[in-house]
Amino acid sequence: MKKAILDCTRLAQSHEQAHAYLKEMLDLPAYYGANLDALYDCLTAVDGTLEILFENSRALLSGSYADRIADTFCQAAAEVGGHIIFAYEAPPAEAPDAEEDLSEQERNRK
């Protein structure tokens, strides 16, 4: 099984930077065309299973090029069945606002 960890903030950069990053991280062939069609072709041609962990996955929701890359991964996964496996890093829990903490303290006093 081939495994890769992809930082989604790197996928949200320029098209050229995103594809250079993908080529490096997924060890794509020298002839990789650095576009979404070429990415799809390479993903659907992988021998065995490819497991990908997406870190900083909120970048996939930014409306950036990363969204289109994620769609390409999903389309390729649908084509090859269970040979491409995705996992998403859970975003860190956000700290509550100070005002929320104060309101909670005030409610507890009553």
C-alpha positions in Angstrom: 0.0 0.0 0.0 1.3 3.4 -1.0 0.7 6.2 1.6 0.8 9.9 1.2 0.1 12.9 3.5 -1.0 16.0 1.7 -1.2 19.4 3.2 -4.3 20.9 1.6 -3.0 24.5 2.1 -0.3 23.5 -0.5 -3.1 22.4 -2.9 -4.7 25.9 -2.6 -1.7 27.6 -4.0 -1.2 28.4 -7.7 -2.0 25.6 -10.2 1.7 25.2 -11.0 2.7 25.0 -7.3 -0.1 22.6 -6.4 0.8 20.2 -9.2 4.5 20.4 -8.4 3.6 19.5 -4.8 1.4 16.6 -5.9 4.1 15.3 -8.2 6.6 15.2 -5.4 4.3 13.8 -2.7 2.7 11.2 -4.8 5.8 10.3 -6.7 4.1 10.9 -10.0 6.0 10.0 -13.2 8.3 12.4 -15.1 5.7 12.6 -17.9 3.0 13.9 -15.5 1.2 16.7 -17.3 0.6 18.9 -14.3 -3.2 19.3 -14.8 -6.3 17.7 -13.5 -6.7 15.3 -16.4 -3.2 14.0 -15.9 -3.7 13.7 -12.2 -6.8 11.6 -12.8 -5.0 9.4 -15.3 -2.1 8.8 -12.8 -4.5 8.1 -9.9 -6.5 5.6 -11.8 -3.3 3.9 -13.0 -1.8 3.3 -9.5 -1.0 -0.4 -8.8 -2.3 -1.6 -5.5 -3.9 0.7 -2.9 -3.2 4.4 -2.4 -4.0 5.8 1.0 -4.1 9.6 1.3 -4.3 11.6 4.5 -5.5 15.2 3.9 -4.1 17.6 6.5 -5.5 21.1 6.9 -8.6 20.0 5.1 -10.4 23.2 5.6 -8.5 24.5 2.6 -10.6 22.2 0.5 -13.6 24.4 1.3 -12.0 27.6 0.3 -13.4 27.7 -3.2 -9.8 27.5 -4.4 -8.1 25.2 -6.9 -7.8 22.7 -4.0 -11.6 22.0 -4.4 -11.1 20.9 -8.0 -8.1 18.8 -7.0 -10.2 17.1 -4.3 -13.0 16.5 -6.9 -10.4 14.8 -9.1 -9.4 12.5 -6.3 -13.0 11.6 -5.6 -13.7 10.9 -9.3 -10.6 8.7 -9.5 -11.6 6.9 -6.4 -15.0 6.2 -7.8 -13.4 4.8 -11.0 -11.1 2.4 -9.2 -13.3 1.3 -6.4 -11.5 0.7 -3.0 -8.0 1.2 -4.4 -7.9 4.9 -3.3 -8.6 5.5 0.4 -9.0 9.0 1.9 -8.7 10.2 5.5 -9.1 13.7 6.7 -7.3 15.1 9.7 -9.9 16.4 12.1 -9.7 20.2 12.5 -8.6 21.3 15.9 -11.3 22.3 18.3 -11.7 26.1 18.4 -11.3 27.8 21.7 -14.5 29.3 23.1 -14.8 33.1 23.0 -14.1 34.9 26.2 -17.6 36.4 26.0 -19.1 32.9 25.9 -17.0 31.9 28.9 -18.3 35.0 30.8 -21.9 34.3 29.9 -21.6 30.7 31.1 -20.1 31.9 34.4 -22.9 34.4 34.8 -25.6 31.7 34.2 -23.9 29.5 36.8 -24.1 32.2 39.4 -27.9 32.5 39.1 
